[in-house]
Amino acid sequence: MGTERQPRDPRLGPKGTRTREALGEAALRLVLARGPAEVSVEDVTDAVGVSRRTFSRYFSSKEEAVVDGIRADCARINEALAARPETEPPLTAYRAALRSWLADPVAPAWHRRDGVRELLLLAEREASLRAVLRRVLLEGEAASVRLVARRLGTDPRRDLRPAVAVGSGAAALMAAARAWTLPDARATFPALVEEAFALLAAEPPPAPTAPTPLLPGARPAVPAHHPGDGARAARRTSPERTTS
């Protein structure tokens, strides 16, 4: 029996990729210039020379188009993560994937691309943009967790290691990004990423047997005393009487 050939999705080919990138770049450029409230989907499609129907093939909102470059960055990070040697520990592999992304000469990362710093700052002020950006980052993080779980041969729903490793690495990345967006950023974005991961490595492991420190002025807990305890203890420790 023959199988029916499925129509090819135009979004997956080179032309579709170029159209999507053009729409994302136009949306970002217009929103940064005018503000989100002053930009419509029609403004974006007019800038690229495509129809509203074409826009809807790729995005459900202008906010999705604005942050599409960040979505593509998450995909590139995960491609680099998938290519890491399976012998590397998860967090080491994630850090190496970020290094590859930051140094990629073909697809510039955030610090070598116009508008990304401004986008991150704008998302802090605009709730609708912030919500979409957060969703995109979480989707990229979830994909990283699945990759790490596959490397470990484990179920990420039951094994915490993939989520903890990726969550720690993603938190370090975003901490560096927030420091990088400051007006007086004290270092480059790659240097801040390295610093954030160095802080993760320097964090001492917990000591499960160490006693919990007392707050100032607090007294250590005293076992409850029951009447007769002292007498019973005295009888246990004193020599037995002898009868004549």
C-alpha positions in Angstrom: 0.0 0.0 0.0 1.4 3.4 -0.9 1.7 6.2 1.6 0.2 9.6 1.0 2.9 12.2 0.6 2.4 15.1 3.1 2.7 18.6 1.7 6.0 20.2 2.6 5.9 22.9 5.3 7.2 26.1 3.7 8.3 27.3 7.1 11.0 24.6 7.3 12.8 25.5 4.2 15.5 28.1 3.6 12.9 30.6 2.2 10.7 30.1 5.2 13.6 30.6 7.5 14.5 33.8 5.8 11.0 35.1 6.0 10.7 34.3 9.7 14.0 36.0 10.4 13.0 39.1 8.4 9.7 39.4 10.3 11.5 39.0 13.7 14.1 41.6 12.8 11.5 44.0 11.6 9.4 43.6 14.6 12.3 44.1 17.0 13.5 47.2 15.1 10.1 48.8 15.0 9.3 48.0 18.7 12.6 49.4 19.9 12.1 52.6 17.8 8.4 53.3 18.7 7.5 51.2 21.7 5.2 48.1 21.7 2.0 50.1 21.9 2.8 52.0 18.7 3.5 49.0 16.5 0.9 46.7 14.8 1.3 43.4 13.0 0.5 45.3 9.8 3.4 47.6 10.4 5.7 44.6 10.6 4.3 42.9 7.5 4.5 46.1 5.5 8.1 46.5 6.5 8.9 43.0 5.1 6.4 43.1 2.2 4.3 40.1 3.2 0.7 39.5 4.1 -0.9 39.1 7.5 -1.6 35.5 6.6 2.1 34.9 6.1 2.9 36.5 9.5 0.4 34.1 11.1 2.2 31.1 9.7 5.1 31.9 12.1 3.8 34.0 15.0 0.6 34.4 17.0 1.5 37.9 18.1 3.9 40.7 17.5 5.6 40.0 20.8 6.5 36.5 19.6 8.1 38.0 16.5 10.0 40.5 18.7 11.6 37.8 20.8 12.1 35.3 18.0 15.8 35.9 17.9 16.0 34.8 21.5 14.1 31.6 20.6 16.7 31.0 17.9 19.5 31.5 20.4 18.0 28.9 22.7 17.8 26.5 19.8 21.5 27.1 18.9 22.5 26.6 22.6 20.7 23.3 22.6 22.3 22.2 19.3 25.7 22.9 20.9 24.6 21.0 24.0 23.6 18.0 22.0 27.0 17.9 20.3 29.0 17.8 23.6 30.7 14.5 24.6 28.5 12.3 26.6 31.3 11.8 29.2 31.0 15.4 30.3 29.0 16.1 33.5 25.7 17.9 32.7 26.6 21.4 34.1 30.0 21.2 32.4 28.4 20.4 29.1 25.8 23.2 29.4 28.6 25.7 30.2 30.6 24.5 27.2 27.5 24.9 25.0 27.1 28.5 26.1 30.8 29.1 25.3 30.3 27.8 21.8 27.2 29.9 21.3 29.0 33.1 22.6 31.9 32.5 20.3 30.0 31.5 17.2 31.4 33.6 14.3 28.5 32.8 12.0 25.5 33.5 14.2 26.3 36.3 16.6 25.2 35.9 20.2 23.6 38.6 22.3 26.6 40.8 22.9 27.4 40.9 19.2 23.9 41.6 17.9 22.2 45.0 17.8 19.0 45.4 19.9 19.3 42.5 22.3 20.4 44.6 25.3 17.7 47.0 24.6 15.1 44.2 24.2 16.1 42.7 27.6 15.7 46.2 29.2 12.4 46.8 27.5 11.0 43.4 28.6 11.6 44.5 32.2 9.1 47.4 31.7 6.5 45.8 29.3 4.5 43.0 30.9 3.3 41.5 27.7 6.7 41.3 26.2 8.2 40.0 29.5 5.6 37.2 29.6 6.5 36.0 26.1 10.2 36.3 26.6 9.9 34.3 29.8 7.9 31.6 28.0 10.5 31.4 25.2 13.3 31.0 27.7 11.5 28.4 29.7 10.8 26.4 26.6 14.4 26.5 25.7 15.3 25.4 29.2 12.9 22.5 29.0 14.5 21.3 25.8 17.9 21.5 27.5 16.6 19.3 30.4 15.3 16.7 27.9 18.7 16.7 26.2 20.6 16.2 29.5 18.2 13.5 30.6 18.8 11.7 27.4 22.6 12.0 28.0 22.1 10.4 31.4 19.7 7.8 30.2 17.2 8.9 32.9 13.6 10.1 33.3 13.6 13.9 34.1 10.3 13.5 35.9 11.9 11.2 38.5 15.5 12.2 38.4 16.3 15.8 39.5 19.8 15.9 38.1 18.8 17.2 34.6 16.6 20.0 35.9 19.0 21.0 38.6 22.0 21.2 36.3 20.2 23.1 33.5 18.3 25.3 36.0 21.6 26.3 37.6 23.2 27.0 34.3 20.3 29.0 33.0 20.1 31.0 36.2 23.8 31.8 35.8 23.3 32.9 32.2 20.4 35.2 33.1 22.2 36.7 36.1 25.0 37.6 33.8 22.6 39.0 31.3 21.0 41.3 34.0 24.4 42.5 35.0 25.3 43.1 31.3 22.3 45.3 30.8 23.3 47.8 33.5 24.3 51.2 32.2 27.7 50.8 33.9 28.3 47.1 33.2 31.7 46.3 34.6 32.6 43.5 32.2 31.6 42.1 28.8 28.8 39.6 28.6 31.0 36.5 28.0 33.2 37.6 31.0 30.1 37.9 33.2 28.8 34.5 32.1 32.2 33.0 33.1 32.1 34.8 36.4 28.6 33.5 37.1 29.6 29.9 36.4 32.7 30.3 38.5 30.5 31.3 41.4 28.5 28.1 40.9 31.7 26.1 41.1 32.9 27.9 44.2 29.7 27.3 46.1 30.6 24.8 48.9 28.5 21.6 49.0 26.0 21.4 51.9 27.1 19.6 55.1 24.2 17.4 55.9 25.5 16.5 59.4 26.4 20.0 60.4 24.2 21.4 63.2 21.9 24.3 62.3 23.3 27.5 63.6 21.3 29.3 66.3 20.0 32.8 65.8 21.5 35.5 68.1 20.0 35.1 71.6 18.4 31.7 70.9 18.9 28.9 73.4 19.6 25.3 72.4 16.7 23.0 72.8 16.5 21.1 76.1 14.9 17.6 76.2 11.6 17.5 78.0 12.0 16.5 81.7 9.5 14.2 83.3 8.9 13.7 87.1 10.8 10.8 88.3 13.5 10.8 85.6 16.2 11.9 88.0 15.3 9.3 90.6 15.2 6.5 88.0 18.6 7.6 86.6 20.0 7.6 90.1 18.8 4.1 90.8 20.3 2.9 87.5 23.7 4.4 88.2 24.0 3.7 92.0 25.5 0.3 93.3 22.8 -2.2 94.3 22.2 -2.6 98.0 23.1 -5.8 99.7 20.9 -7.3 102.4 22.4 -8.9 105.6 
